[in-house]
Amino acid sequence: MNLQPLVTYYEQLEKEDKVGSDEWSMAKVSYAITVDIEGKVRGILPLMKTETRGKKAVLVSIERKVPQQKVRTSGISPNFMCDNAKYLLGAWLEVGEEKKDNQVKDKAKQYFQASANYHDALQHKKQLPPFYFLSFLLPLP
């Protein structure tokens, strides 16, 4: 069996960002956190696009190549540099929820702290160059 045509096809798809490599994956992304050179959050940039579904225009997330993400079914498991608001901002607000009780706030802090610890450990292990631009991942008060 000649696998070369399949390899060539895969490499072409990779060039077109239609498949990821072992270190990358495709993910739906709705927002980007913008930071300045000192690592202070300057804003949240919406990355959604408008699509027409039926007669309605709706906002949908775009697909982007991001660092490989873990498959999560339960528990706390942060991803590198691309994650949801629970992990990166300590924000946890379900649709229709107006108030956060203390239990939800505590859970959000746990997710945020896990992400901060994960990124800090990577930097200290020298697996990554120093990234002072992640200084916004500081413990919540």
matplotlib code that plots the C-alpha trace (Angstrom):
import matplotlib.pyplot as plt

x = [0.0, 1.4, 0.8, 2.7, -0.5, -2.2, 0.8, 0.9, -2.8, -2.5, 0.4, -1.7, -4.6, -2.2, -1.0, -4.6, -5.2, -7.8, -6.1, -3.8, -0.5, 0.2, 0.9, -2.1, -5.8, -8.8, -11.1, -14.1, -12.9, -15.3, -12.9, -9.3, -7.8, -5.6, -2.7, 0.0, 3.7, 3.6, 0.9, -2.0, -5.3, -6.4, -9.5, -11.5, -11.7, -14.8, -13.8, -17.3, -18.8, -22.4, -24.2, -27.7, -29.7, -33.1, -34.2, -32.1, -28.6, -26.7, -23.1, -21.0, -17.5, -14.8, -12.5, -8.8, -5.7, -4.7, -2.2, -3.4, -6.3, -7.1, -10.4, -12.2, -15.1, -14.9, -12.5, -10.3, -7.8, -6.5, -5.3, -2.3, -3.0, -6.5, -9.3, -12.7, -13.5, -13.7, -10.0, -8.5, -10.6, -12.2, -15.6, -18.5, -21.9, -24.4, -27.0, -29.9, -27.9, -28.0, -26.3, -23.4, -23.6, -20.4, -20.2, -20.1, -17.5, -15.3, -15.5, -14.5, -11.5, -10.4, -10.5, -8.7, -6.0, -5.5, -4.8, -2.5, -0.6, -0.3, 1.2, 3.5, 4.8, 5.5, 7.5, 9.5, 10.3, 12.0, 9.8, 8.8, 10.5, 9.5, 6.1, 5.7, 2.6, 0.7, 1.0, -2.8, -2.9, -2.5, -4.4, -7.8, -8.3]
y = [0.0, 3.4, 5.9, 8.8, 10.3, 10.3, 12.0, 14.6, 15.3, 15.7, 18.1, 20.1, 20.2, 21.3, 24.2, 25.3, 25.1, 22.5, 20.0, 20.4, 18.9, 17.1, 20.4, 22.3, 21.8, 23.7, 25.3, 27.6, 31.0, 33.8, 36.3, 37.3, 38.9, 41.8, 42.8, 45.5, 44.9, 44.8, 42.1, 44.3, 43.4, 46.2, 44.7, 41.8, 41.6, 39.8, 37.4, 36.2, 36.5, 37.0, 34.2, 34.0, 31.1, 31.0, 34.6, 35.5, 36.9, 35.3, 35.6, 32.5, 31.6, 31.4, 28.4, 29.0, 27.0, 27.0, 25.1, 21.5, 21.3, 18.6, 16.7, 17.5, 15.5, 16.5, 18.0, 21.0, 20.8, 24.1, 24.5, 26.4, 30.0, 29.3, 28.5, 29.6, 32.5, 30.2, 29.4, 32.7, 35.2, 33.4, 34.3, 31.8, 33.0, 30.7, 31.9, 33.5, 33.6, 37.1, 36.6, 34.5, 32.8, 32.2, 28.5, 29.5, 32.2, 29.8, 27.3, 30.0, 30.9, 27.3, 27.1, 30.5, 29.4, 26.1, 28.0, 30.4, 27.6, 25.6, 28.5, 29.5, 25.9, 25.8, 29.0, 27.8, 24.5, 26.5, 24.7, 28.1, 31.4, 33.9, 35.3, 38.4, 39.2, 36.6, 38.7, 39.0, 35.4, 36.4, 35.0, 36.5, 38.3]
z = [0.0, -1.0, 1.7, 0.1, -1.6, 1.8, 3.4, 0.6, 1.0, 4.8, 4.4, 1.9, 4.4, 7.1, 4.9, 4.5, 8.3, 7.8, 10.1, 13.1, 14.0, 17.3, 19.0, 17.5, 17.3, 15.9, 18.4, 18.4, 19.6, 20.6, 22.2, 22.6, 25.6, 24.6, 26.9, 26.8, 26.9, 30.7, 30.8, 31.8, 30.3, 27.9, 26.6, 25.3, 21.5, 20.1, 17.3, 16.4, 12.9, 11.9, 10.1, 8.8, 10.1, 8.7, 8.8, 11.8, 12.0, 14.8, 16.2, 16.0, 17.1, 14.6, 14.2, 14.9, 15.2, 18.9, 21.1, 21.5, 24.0, 26.4, 26.3, 29.5, 30.8, 34.5, 37.0, 36.5, 33.7, 32.2, 28.6, 27.4, 26.4, 25.0, 27.3, 28.5, 30.9, 33.9, 33.5, 32.2, 34.0, 36.9, 35.5, 35.7, 34.6, 33.1, 30.6, 32.5, 35.8, 37.3, 40.7, 41.6, 45.0, 47.0, 46.0, 42.3, 43.0, 44.9, 42.0, 39.5, 41.7, 41.7, 37.9, 37.6, 40.2, 38.4, 35.1, 36.8, 38.5, 35.3, 33.3, 36.2, 36.4, 32.7, 33.0, 36.0, 34.4, 31.6, 29.1, 27.8, 27.4, 30.1, 29.3, 31.4, 29.2, 31.3, 34.4, 34.4, 35.6, 39.2, 42.1, 42.7, 46.1]

ax = plt.figure().add_subplot(projection="3d")
ax.plot(x, y, z, "-o")
ax.set_aspect("equal")
plt.show()
